Amino acid sequence: MYNSIYDTLIIGKKVIYLPSCHSTNDIAAELVRSDSSMEGAVVITDDQTKGRGQRGTTWVTEPRMNLTMSVVLTPVFLPIPDQFLISQSIALGVTTYLSTYSDKVKIKWPNDIYLGDKKICGTLIENSIQGARLASSIAGIGVNVNQTRFVGGRATSLASHTGKEFSMNEEFSKLVHHLDVWYFKLKSGHQEEIRREYLKYLFGFNQLCRFRYQNEIVSGTVTGITDYGKLCIRFEGHTDITELGLKEIEWIWDN
């Protein structure tokens, strides 16, 4: 059971806890459509049966082991071309929270969070546009906390990293406070600070990495992120910078 958090500015003052549900993002979207939501409302569950990830993937989590939640935001103040700032703010909230446990936390573009070379958190941002403005944004967040067994893939958790078991309620409160700080920064106009800090934590920034691009394995250096959220890469042997979207490139790991 998770309770509302009253000492934040925006996020967490309304918490909707569901022992089990198909997708917290879907439940949050239903709240938005029914006009029964408020900015900063959090939908959280112990057991998400049909969680979604980036590229149409699924997000599988053991019941009661991890933080699986969605945050309802109404960023009507943000121009549509700047909507990637929502992803950046959420990613920074998760990253600064996890950085209290490790100095090896990185944001793997666009908004997966890695501890070392293993994924510890996935996020899914779903924005709704009405006319010329952003009407709502739902930020789905899944943080691996106490789960220590993973089937395939490259995954870890706080418990795996520290060898400790964590109180889910305490970690929920800590995470929400960090998310609240960064969303308030966004709402207060600190866009350049958000972009700067995102680059500070960006996996592969100013480093030579390998990618699968146009059916070939290539090397390149991540040089930044566009305001629209595209990844900027200078491929080895080239002087120009290529801007790439989510489905245009894939990271290749060395091990």
N, C-alpha and C positions, 0 to 999 in steps of 0.2 A: 504494500500500500504506500503510495506516495502522496505527500501533502503539499498544499499550496505554500509558496515562499513569499513572504510579505516584505522583506527588506531589499528587494530588487526594485529597479525603476520601471521596467516594462515586462520582462519575461518571467513567467512562473507564478504570477499572482493568481492565475486560474489553472488548476491541474486536473485533468480528467484521467483517472486511472481505470484501466480495463485489464482484468486478469488475463484475458486472451482476446486477440482480434486478428483479422486477416492482414490489415495494413494500417498503421497509424496515420500515414499520409492520406489514405482514403477516408478515414474517420474525420480527420481534420478538414478535408475538403467538403465533407457533408456538413460540418459545422458552419463553414463559410457560406455554403449555398443556402443554408437555412437561416442565415443571419443571427445565429445563436453563439457566434464566436466573439472573442475580444482580442485585441492585439496582445501578443505575448502568451496566449493560452497554449498549454502544453498537453498533448495527448501521449500517454505513456502506457506500455503494456509489459507484462512479464513474458508473454508468449505470442510472438508475431508469426503467423502461419504462412503469409504470402507477401513478405517484404520485397520491395523492389530496389534495384541498384542502377548504376549507370549502364548505358548501352543495352538496356532491356534485360539485364541480369537479375538474378534473385539474391536476396540477402538472407542467409540461413543463420539462425542463432539458437543456442540451447535455452530452453525456458528458465527464467529466473536467474540467469547467469550474467546478463548484459543489460546495458541501458539502450532500450529501443523506444524511440520517441519522435514526435513531430511537433514543431513550433509554428504557430499561426502568426504571421506578420502582415501588416498593412502598410507597405512602404510607398504610399501615394506621393510622398515628397520626392521620390527618386525618378529622374527621367528614364524612359524606357531604354535608351542606349547605355545607361549605367547600371543595368540590372545585375551584371556580374558582381557588383560590389556586395550584393546580398550573399552570394556564394563565398566571397572572400571574408566577409564578416563572420559568417557561421564557421568557416574553416579556422579562422583565427581564434574564435571562442573555444573550439575543441582543442586546438593546438596549444594554446596557453594553459588550458586546464591540464592537459597531459604532460606539459613541460614541467609541471610541479613534481613529476615523478621521474623524468628523464630529460637529458639534454640532447637526445638523439631523435626528437620528434620533428617530422617534416611533412609538408603538404605536397602530396603527389597530384599534380594537376589532373583534373580541375579542382577536385576537393575530396579526394581520399586522404586519409591521414596515416602515415607510416611511423613506426617506431623502429629505427634502424632500417633494415630492408624488408620488414614485414608489416602487413596492413593491420592496424588496430581499430580503425574507424572508417566507415563509409557514410557519405551523405548524399541526399538527393533533394535538390531544390526544384520546386515546381511553382512557376510564376503564372499568375492570371492577369491578363491585360484587358482593359475595357477602354475602348477609344484610344486616346493618346496618353493613357496613364497606366501605371501598375495598380491593379486593384487589390491583389493579395499575393502573398508568397507563403508557401508551406515548405518548411525545412525539415526533412526527414533525417534523423541522426541515429546511427547504430554504433555504440562504443563497446568493444570487447573488454569486459571487466574481470569476471571470475571464471569464464570458460577457458579451459586449458587443453582440450582436445579438439582438433580441427581436421576435417576430411579434405585432403588435397589443398592446393592453393598455398599462398604465402601469407600466413596469418599469425597474430600473437594477441596477447591481452595484458592488462595490468598485472593479473595474477601470475601469468607466465613470466613476465619481466621481473617482478619483484619477489616472487615466491610467497606472497602473502594473499590472504583472502580479504575482500573489501566489503564494507557495508554499502549496499546498493542505495539506501536512502541518503547516506552521507555523500556518496559520489554524485548522485543526482543533484543535490543541492550545490555542490562545488561547480559542477558543469554548468548549471543554469546561471550561476553568478558570473561566470566567465562569458557565457553567451550574451548576457545582459549588458555587460561592459562594452563589448564590441558592437552590438546593435545600437546601443545608445550613442557611441561614437559616430556610427553611420548617420543616425538621425540628427546628430548635432553638427554635421557638416565636415567631419574629419576624414574626407575621402582619400586625401593624399597620404595621410598616416596609414590608413588601411592598405592602400596599394603598396606602400613602402614596406610595411611589416609582412605582408603576404610574400613579397619577394625574399625577405630575410629568411623565411621558413620554406621557401619553394625548393622542392627536391630537384636536384640537378642544375640549379641556377649557377651559371658561369662555370659549369663542369662539362667535360666531354662525356656524352652518353651514347648508347646504341638504341636504335629504333627500327621498327618495321615500317617502311614508307614506300608506297607504290610497289608493293610486292618484293621489296628488296630490304636487306639489312644494311643500314647506313649509320654513320656516326655524326654527331652534331652537338652543338653547345646551346643550352637553353639560355636565351638572352633576356627574356622577360615575358610579360603578358600584356596583350592589348586591352584597352578599356572595354572592348566587347567580349573579352575572356578567351581570346585565341592565344595559343602557345606560340611564342616566337623562338625560332631555332635558326642558327647559322650552321648549315651542313658543312662537314669537313671538305675543304677544297673549294669552298664558295665564299664570296665576300658579302653577298646579299643575304637578307634575313627573310625566311619564309614564315608566314602566319598560317597556323593550322588549327582546324576545329577538332571536336571530340572524336569523330569517327575516321579521321584522316591519318592518324598516326598511332602507333602502339609501342610502349616501352619494351625493350629487350633486356632481360636480366643476365648478368655475367655468371650467375651460379644458381 
